[in-house]
Amino acid sequence: MLSKEKIARINELANKSKSEGLTPAEAKEQTQLRGEYLRTFRKSMANTIENMTIIDPEGNDVTPDRVKKIKENNKRLH
C-alpha cells in the first residue's frame, strides 16, 4: 500500500494540474507516483484474485483453472 503522504501528493498534483498546470518536474513526479500507485494496486488485486475460491450455490468449487494453477505454483514456491 502506498503511504498516505504519497497518495496526498498524487491528489495535490492532480488538483494543481487541473487548476494551473504543472511544471515539467511536477509532471515527471506525477507520472512516477501514478506508476508506483498502479504497480501497488495491480499487485494487491492479483494477490486477492489468486487467493480466492469461488463456490457456486450448490457448494461446488468453480474457481477458474487458471487461478487454481497459479495457487499450485505459489504453494510450490513457498
MOPAC internal coordinates of N, CA, C and O (Angstrom, degrees):
PM7 1SCF
backbone

  N    0.0000 0     0.00 0     0.00 0    0    0    0
  C    1.4514 1     0.00 0     0.00 0    1    0    0
  C    1.5147 1   108.79 1     0.00 0    2    1    0
  O    1.2310 1   121.07 1   -39.10 1    3    2    1
  N    1.3082 1   115.56 1   140.90 1    3    2    1
  C    1.4550 1   121.24 1   178.07 1    5    3    2
  C    1.5225 1   109.73 1   -74.61 1    6    5    3
  O    1.2310 1   121.02 1   -32.22 1    7    6    5
  N    1.3167 1   115.66 1   147.78 1    7    6    5
  C    1.4596 1   119.60 1   179.96 1    9    7    6
  C    1.5263 1   110.50 1   -67.44 1   10    9    7
  O    1.2310 1   121.07 1   -22.97 1   11   10    9
  N    1.3152 1   115.56 1   157.03 1   11   10    9
  C    1.4684 1   120.73 1   178.63 1   13   11   10
  C    1.5235 1   110.77 1   -60.91 1   14   13   11
  O    1.2310 1   120.78 1   145.63 1   15   14   13
  N    1.3174 1   116.11 1   -34.37 1   15   14   13
  C    1.4626 1   120.25 1  -179.83 1   17   15   14
  C    1.5232 1   111.31 1   -65.01 1   18   17   15
  O    1.2310 1   120.57 1   137.87 1   19   18   17
  N    1.3349 1   116.52 1   -42.13 1   19   18   17
  C    1.4675 1   119.88 1   179.88 1   21   19   18
  C    1.5275 1   111.21 1   -68.23 1   22   21   19
  O    1.2310 1   120.27 1   139.80 1   23   22   21
  N    1.3188 1   117.10 1   -40.20 1   23   22   21
  C    1.4620 1   120.22 1   177.88 1   25   23   22
  C    1.5215 1   110.15 1   -64.89 1   26   25   23
  O    1.2310 1   120.61 1   139.03 1   27   26   25
  N    1.3258 1   116.44 1   -40.97 1   27   26   25
  C    1.4679 1   120.11 1   177.11 1   29   27   26
  C    1.5240 1   110.38 1   -62.19 1   30   29   27
  O    1.2310 1   120.39 1   140.58 1   31   30   29
  N    1.3241 1   116.85 1   -39.42 1   31   30   29
  C    1.4780 1   120.21 1   179.68 1   33   31   30
  C    1.5240 1   110.47 1   -67.31 1   34   33   31
  O    1.2310 1   119.73 1   140.14 1   35   34   33
  N    1.3346 1   118.12 1   -39.86 1   35   34   33
  C    1.4656 1   121.26 1   176.35 1   37   35   34
  C    1.5240 1   109.43 1   -57.89 1   38   37   35
  O    1.2310 1   120.26 1   133.48 1   39   38   37
  N    1.3172 1   117.11 1   -46.52 1   39   38   37
  C    1.4671 1   121.35 1  -179.73 1   41   39   38
  C    1.5258 1   111.53 1   -66.17 1   42   41   39
  O    1.2310 1   120.80 1   140.36 1   43   42   41
  N    1.3104 1   116.08 1   -39.64 1   43   42   41
  C    1.4650 1   120.67 1   178.82 1   45   43   42
  C    1.5353 1   110.28 1   -61.40 1   46   45   43
  O    1.2310 1   120.69 1   134.29 1   47   46   45
  N    1.3280 1   116.29 1   -45.71 1   47   46   45
  C    1.4607 1   120.07 1   179.84 1   49   47   46
  C    1.5241 1   111.51 1   -67.20 1   50   49   47
  O    1.2310 1   120.00 1   143.26 1   51   50   49
  N    1.3201 1   117.60 1   -36.74 1   51   50   49
  C    1.4665 1   120.73 1   178.22 1   53   51   50
  C    1.5254 1   110.30 1   -63.61 1   54   53   51
  O    1.2310 1   120.41 1   135.97 1   55   54   53
  N    1.3184 1   116.82 1   -44.03 1   55   54   53
  C    1.4677 1   120.60 1   179.21 1   57   55   54
  C    1.5263 1   111.18 1   -65.36 1   58   57   55
  O    1.2310 1   120.57 1   138.14 1   59   58   57
  N    1.3193 1   116.51 1   -41.86 1   59   58   57
  C    1.4616 1   119.74 1   179.39 1   61   59   58
  C    1.5257 1   110.52 1   -65.63 1   62   61   59
  O    1.2310 1   120.64 1   141.97 1   63   62   61
  N    1.3252 1   116.38 1   -38.03 1   63   62   61
  C    1.4585 1   121.16 1   178.82 1   65   63   62
  C    1.5248 1   111.09 1   -59.70 1   66   65   63
  O    1.2310 1   120.96 1   138.78 1   67   66   65
  N    1.3280 1   115.76 1   -41.22 1   67   66   65
  C    1.4680 1   120.69 1  -179.86 1   69   67   66
  C    1.5250 1   112.19 1   -72.11 1   70   69   67
  O    1.2310 1   120.38 1   143.38 1   71   70   69
  N    1.3175 1   116.88 1   -36.62 1   71   70   69
  C    1.4622 1   119.52 1  -172.72 1   73   71   70
  C    1.5252 1   113.58 1   -87.04 1   74   73   71
  O    1.2310 1   119.93 1   134.45 1   75   74   73
  N    1.3271 1   117.74 1   -45.55 1   75   74   73
  C    1.4609 1   118.44 1  -174.38 1   77   75   74
  C    1.5196 1   114.85 1  -134.80 1   78   77   75
  O    1.2310 1   119.94 1   173.02 1   79   78   77
  N    1.3119 1   117.72 1    -6.98 1   79   78   77
  C    1.4586 1   120.91 1  -178.67 1   81   79   78
  C    1.5176 1   111.55 1    93.45 1   82   81   79
  O    1.2310 1   121.43 1   -17.80 1   83   82   81
  N    1.3255 1   114.86 1   162.20 1   83   82   81
  C    1.4584 1   121.29 1  -177.45 1   85   83   82
  C    1.5249 1   110.82 1  -112.63 1   86   85   83
  O    1.2310 1   121.23 1   -29.61 1   87   86   85
  N    1.3162 1   115.25 1   150.39 1   87   86   85
  C    1.4538 1   120.01 1   171.25 1   89   87   86
  C    1.5291 1   107.37 1   -73.45 1   90   89   87
  O    1.2310 1   119.58 1   -17.27 1   91   90   89
  N    1.3256 1   118.40 1   162.73 1   91   90   89
  C    1.4752 1   119.56 1   177.02 1   93   91   90
  C    1.5343 1   112.78 1   -56.64 1   94   93   91
  O    1.2310 1   120.28 1   142.80 1   95   94   93
  N    1.3181 1   117.08 1   -37.20 1   95   94   93
  C    1.4724 1   120.22 1   179.11 1   97   95   94
  C    1.5244 1   110.64 1   -67.04 1   98   97   95
  O    1.2310 1   120.44 1   139.43 1   99   98   97
  N    1.3256 1   116.75 1   -40.57 1   99   98   97
  C    1.4675 1   120.39 1   178.63 1  101   99   98
  C    1.5231 1   111.20 1   -68.06 1  102  101   99
  O    1.2310 1   120.41 1   142.52 1  103  102  101
  N    1.3300 1   116.82 1   -37.48 1  103  102  101
  C    1.4684 1   120.12 1   178.35 1  105  103  102
  C    1.5266 1   110.45 1   -64.37 1  106  105  103
  O    1.2310 1   120.72 1   139.98 1  107  106  105
  N    1.3318 1   116.24 1   -40.02 1  107  106  105
  C    1.4681 1   120.52 1   177.49 1  109  107  106
  C    1.5251 1   110.32 1   -64.92 1  110  109  107
  O    1.2310 1   120.45 1   136.47 1  111  110  109
  N    1.3308 1   116.75 1   -43.53 1  111  110  109
  C    1.4707 1   120.98 1   177.86 1  113  111  110
  C    1.5233 1   110.52 1   -61.24 1  114  113  111
  O    1.2310 1   120.60 1   137.56 1  115  114  113
  N    1.3363 1   116.45 1   -42.44 1  115  114  113
  C    1.4626 1   120.79 1   179.83 1  117  115  114
  C    1.5269 1   110.63 1   -61.51 1  118  117  115
  O    1.2310 1   120.34 1   136.53 1  119  118  117
  N    1.3223 1   116.95 1   -43.47 1  119  118  117
  C    1.4671 1   121.16 1   179.00 1  121  119  118
  C    1.5238 1   110.95 1   -62.16 1  122  121  119
  O    1.2310 1   120.48 1   136.83 1  123  122  121
  N    1.3251 1   116.69 1   -43.17 1  123  122  121
  C    1.4677 1   120.55 1   179.37 1  125  123  122
  C    1.5249 1   111.30 1   -64.86 1  126  125  123
  O    1.2310 1   120.27 1   135.79 1  127  126  125
  N    1.3242 1   117.10 1   -44.21 1  127  126  125
  C    1.4653 1   120.69 1  -179.65 1  129  127  126
  C    1.5205 1   111.39 1   -65.61 1  130  129  127
  O    1.2310 1   120.35 1   138.41 1  131  130  129
  N    1.3183 1   116.93 1   -41.59 1  131  130  129
  C    1.4709 1   120.19 1   178.02 1  133  131  130
  C    1.5218 1   110.71 1   -63.24 1  134  133  131
  O    1.2310 1   120.37 1   138.97 1  135  134  133
  N    1.3270 1   116.89 1   -41.03 1  135  134  133
  C    1.4636 1   120.78 1   177.77 1  137  135  134
  C    1.5149 1   111.71 1   -61.41 1  138  137  135
  O    1.2310 1   121.01 1   136.14 1  139  138  137
  N    1.3295 1   115.68 1   -43.86 1  139  138  137
  C    1.4673 1   120.12 1   178.25 1  141  139  138
  C    1.5267 1   110.74 1   -63.18 1  142  141  139
  O    1.2310 1   120.92 1   138.06 1  143  142  141
  N    1.3337 1   115.85 1   -41.94 1  143  142  141
  C    1.4605 1   120.49 1   178.76 1  145  143  142
  C    1.5295 1   110.64 1   -61.40 1  146  145  143
  O    1.2310 1   120.30 1   133.59 1  147  146  145
  N    1.3310 1   117.02 1   -46.41 1  147  146  145
  C    1.4609 1   120.45 1  -179.25 1  149  147  146
  C    1.5244 1   112.08 1   -64.13 1  150  149  147
  O    1.2310 1   120.05 1   138.88 1  151  150  149
  N    1.3306 1   117.51 1   -41.12 1  151  150  149
  C    1.4750 1   119.97 1   177.73 1  153  151  150
  C    1.5222 1   110.92 1   -61.35 1  154  153  151
  O    1.2310 1   120.58 1   136.85 1  155  154  153
  N    1.3196 1   116.51 1   -43.15 1  155  154  153
  C    1.4648 1   121.25 1   179.40 1  157  155  154
  C    1.5246 1   110.58 1   -64.77 1  158  157  155
  O    1.2310 1   120.38 1   135.65 1  159  158  157
  N    1.3353 1   116.87 1   -44.35 1  159  158  157
  C    1.4576 1   121.23 1  -179.97 1  161  159  158
  C    1.5263 1   110.72 1   -62.67 1  162  161  159
  O    1.2310 1   120.28 1   133.21 1  163  162  161
  N    1.3164 1   117.07 1   -46.79 1  163  162  161
  C    1.4721 1   121.03 1  -178.33 1  165  163  162
  C    1.5219 1   111.47 1   -63.07 1  166  165  163
  O    1.2310 1   120.60 1   138.88 1  167  166  165
  N    1.3233 1   116.46 1   -41.12 1  167  166  165
  C    1.4682 1   120.02 1   178.42 1  169  167  166
  C    1.5298 1   110.52 1   -62.58 1  170  169  167
  O    1.2310 1   120.74 1   136.66 1  171  170  169
  N    1.3231 1   116.19 1   -43.34 1  171  170  169
  C    1.4581 1   121.09 1   179.32 1  173  171  170
  C    1.5293 1   111.16 1   -64.38 1  174  173  171
  O    1.2310 1   120.53 1   136.68 1  175  174  173
  N    1.3195 1   116.60 1   -43.32 1  175  174  173
  C    1.4669 1   120.89 1  -179.88 1  177  175  174
  C    1.5217 1   110.57 1   -65.28 1  178  177  175
  O    1.2310 1   120.16 1   136.62 1  179  178  177
  N    1.3268 1   117.30 1   -43.38 1  179  178  177
  C    1.4621 1   120.52 1   178.59 1  181  179  178
  C    1.5193 1   110.48 1   -61.57 1  182  181  179
  O    1.2310 1   120.21 1   138.20 1  183  182  181
  N    1.3197 1   117.21 1   -41.80 1  183  182  181
  C    1.4602 1   121.25 1   178.71 1  185  183  182
  C    1.5297 1   110.88 1   -62.27 1  186  185  183
  O    1.2310 1   120.71 1   138.58 1  187  186  185
  N    1.3261 1   116.25 1   -41.42 1  187  186  185
  C    1.4689 1   120.36 1   178.80 1  189  187  186
  C    1.5244 1   110.80 1   -62.63 1  190  189  187
  O    1.2310 1   120.60 1   131.86 1  191  190  189
  N    1.3225 1   116.45 1   -48.14 1  191  190  189
  C    1.4703 1   120.88 1  -178.12 1  193  191  190
  C    1.5242 1   110.94 1   -65.08 1  194  193  191
  O    1.2310 1   120.64 1   138.46 1  195  194  193
  N    1.3235 1   116.38 1   -41.54 1  195  194  193
  C    1.4626 1   120.27 1  -177.43 1  197  195  194
  C    1.5222 1   112.95 1   -68.78 1  198  197  195
  O    1.2310 1   119.93 1   163.00 1  199  198  197
  N    1.3070 1   117.75 1   -17.00 1  199  198  197
  C    1.4589 1   120.56 1  -178.57 1  201  199  198
  C    1.5270 1   112.98 1  -107.98 1  202  201  199
  O    1.2310 1   120.06 1  -167.21 1  203  202  201
  N    1.3127 1   117.50 1    12.79 1  203  202  201
  C    1.4572 1   118.97 1   179.94 1  205  203  202
  C    1.5229 1   111.05 1  -100.88 1  206  205  203
  O    1.2310 1   121.35 1   -25.82 1  207  206  205
  N    1.3003 1   115.02 1   154.18 1  207  206  205
  C    1.4486 1   123.05 1   173.03 1  209  207  206
  C    1.5197 1   106.84 1  -124.62 1  210  209  207
  O    1.2310 1   121.01 1   -47.97 1  211  210  209
  N    1.3344 1   115.67 1   132.03 1  211  210  209
  C    1.4574 1   119.95 1  -177.88 1  213  211  210
  C    1.5287 1   108.35 1  -104.32 1  214  213  211
  O    1.2310 1   121.27 1   -55.02 1  215  214  213
  N    1.3265 1   115.18 1   124.98 1  215  214  213
  C    1.4610 1   122.23 1  -179.45 1  217  215  214
  C    1.5266 1   108.35 1  -116.72 1  218  217  215
  O    1.2310 1   120.60 1   -50.75 1  219  218  217
  N    1.3429 1   116.45 1   129.25 1  219  218  217
  C    1.4684 1   119.43 1   178.31 1  221  219  218
  C    1.5264 1   110.30 1   -80.14 1  222  221  219
  O    1.2310 1   119.78 1    -7.13 1  223  222  221
  N    1.3438 1   118.02 1   172.87 1  223  222  221
  C    1.4700 1   120.98 1  -177.33 1  225  223  222
  C    1.5346 1   114.49 1   -57.91 1  226  225  223
  O    1.2310 1   120.07 1   155.62 1  227  226  225
  N    1.3479 1   117.48 1   -24.38 1  227  226  225
  C    1.4654 1   120.41 1   179.00 1  229  227  226
  C    1.5282 1   112.33 1   -85.63 1  230  229  227
  O    1.2310 1   120.35 1   177.90 1  231  230  229
  N    1.3324 1   116.94 1    -2.10 1  231  230  229
  C    1.4583 1   120.53 1   178.57 1  233  231  230
  C    1.5105 1   114.42 1    91.77 1  234  233  231
  O    1.2310 1   119.90 1  -169.80 1  235  234  233
  N    1.3299 1   117.80 1    10.20 1  235  234  233
  C    1.4650 1   121.44 1  -179.95 1  237  235  234
  C    1.5266 1   110.60 1   -87.23 1  238  237  235
  O    1.2310 1   121.21 1   -38.01 1  239  238  237
  N    1.3119 1   115.29 1   141.99 1  239  238  237
  C    1.4624 1   120.53 1   176.30 1  241  239  238
  C    1.5310 1   108.04 1   -76.06 1  242  241  239
  O    1.2310 1   120.16 1   -65.85 1  243  242  241
  N    1.3123 1   117.30 1   114.15 1  243  242  241
  C    1.4616 1   122.39 1  -179.72 1  245  243  242
  C    1.5420 1   110.94 1  -116.89 1  246  245  243
  O    1.2310 1   121.38 1  -152.24 1  247  246  245
  N    1.3227 1   114.97 1    27.76 1  247  246  245
  C    1.4590 1   120.28 1   177.48 1  249  247  246
  C    1.5309 1   108.03 1   -60.89 1  250  249  247
  O    1.2310 1   119.96 1   -46.94 1  251  250  249
  N    1.3422 1   117.69 1   133.06 1  251  250  249
  C    1.4747 1   119.42 1   179.85 1  253  251  250
  C    1.5279 1   111.57 1   -57.97 1  254  253  251
  O    1.2310 1   121.10 1   -35.45 1  255  254  253
  N    1.3326 1   115.51 1   144.55 1  255  254  253
  C    1.4672 1   121.02 1  -178.82 1  257  255  254
  C    1.5237 1   111.96 1   -56.66 1  258  257  255
  O    1.2310 1   120.44 1   143.17 1  259  258  257
  N    1.3147 1   116.77 1   -36.83 1  259  258  257
  C    1.4635 1   120.17 1  -179.82 1  261  259  258
  C    1.5336 1   110.68 1   -59.78 1  262  261  259
  O    1.2310 1   120.33 1   137.38 1  263  262  261
  N    1.3225 1   116.98 1   -42.62 1  263  262  261
  C    1.4615 1   121.12 1   179.59 1  265  263  262
  C    1.5333 1   109.75 1   -68.42 1  266  265  263
  O    1.2310 1   120.17 1   140.36 1  267  266  265
  N    1.3270 1   117.28 1   -39.64 1  267  266  265
  C    1.4653 1   120.46 1   178.01 1  269  267  266
  C    1.5251 1   111.05 1   -60.83 1  270  269  267
  O    1.2310 1   120.19 1   138.91 1  271  270  269
  N    1.3469 1   117.24 1   -41.09 1  271  270  269
  C    1.4661 1   121.17 1   179.28 1  273  271  270
  C    1.5258 1   110.81 1   -64.90 1  274  273  271
  O    1.2310 1   120.36 1   139.88 1  275  274  273
  N    1.3170 1   116.91 1   -40.12 1  275  274  273
  C    1.4680 1   120.79 1   178.25 1  277  275  274
  C    1.5233 1   109.75 1   -62.95 1  278  277  275
  O    1.2310 1   120.31 1   137.56 1  279  278  277
  N    1.3424 1   117.02 1   -42.44 1  279  278  277
  C    1.4659 1   120.76 1   178.49 1  281  279  278
  C    1.5245 1   110.69 1   -60.89 1  282  281  279
  O    1.2310 1   120.40 1   136.15 1  283  282  281
  N    1.3312 1   116.85 1   -43.85 1  283  282  281
  C    1.4645 1   121.27 1   179.31 1  285  283  282
  C    1.5225 1   110.52 1   -60.77 1  286  285  283
  O    1.2310 1   120.55 1   135.00 1  287  286  285
  N    1.3283 1   116.56 1   -45.00 1  287  286  285
  C    1.4634 1   120.45 1   179.98 1  289  287  286
  C    1.5226 1   111.17 1   -63.76 1  290  289  287
  O    1.2310 1   120.16 1   140.81 1  291  290  289
  N    1.3278 1   117.30 1   -39.19 1  291  290  289
  C    1.4607 1   121.14 1   178.90 1  293  291  290
  C    1.5231 1   111.00 1   -64.77 1  294  293  291
  O    1.2310 1   120.39 1   140.80 1  295  294  293
  N    1.3379 1   116.85 1   -39.20 1  295  294  293
  C    1.4667 1   120.36 1   179.25 1  297  295  294
  C    1.5292 1   110.64 1   -63.72 1  298  297  295
  O    1.2310 1   120.65 1   141.22 1  299  298  297
  N    1.3233 1   116.36 1   -38.78 1  299  298  297
  C    1.4695 1   120.50 1   179.92 1  301  299  298
  C    1.5136 1   111.43 1   -66.25 1  302  301  299
  O    1.2310 1   120.69 1   145.87 1  303  302  301
  N    1.3324 1   116.28 1   -34.13 1  303  302  301
  C    1.4626 1   119.88 1  -178.01 1  305  303  302
  C    1.5229 1   112.51 1   -75.48 1  306  305  303
  O    1.2310 1   119.82 1   156.18 1  307  306  305
  N    1.3204 1   117.95 1   -23.82 1  307  306  305
  C    1.4754 1   120.93 1  -176.33 1  309  307  306
  C    1.4722 1   110.99 1  -100.45 1  310  309  307
  O    1.2310 1   120.10 1   180.00 1  311  310  309

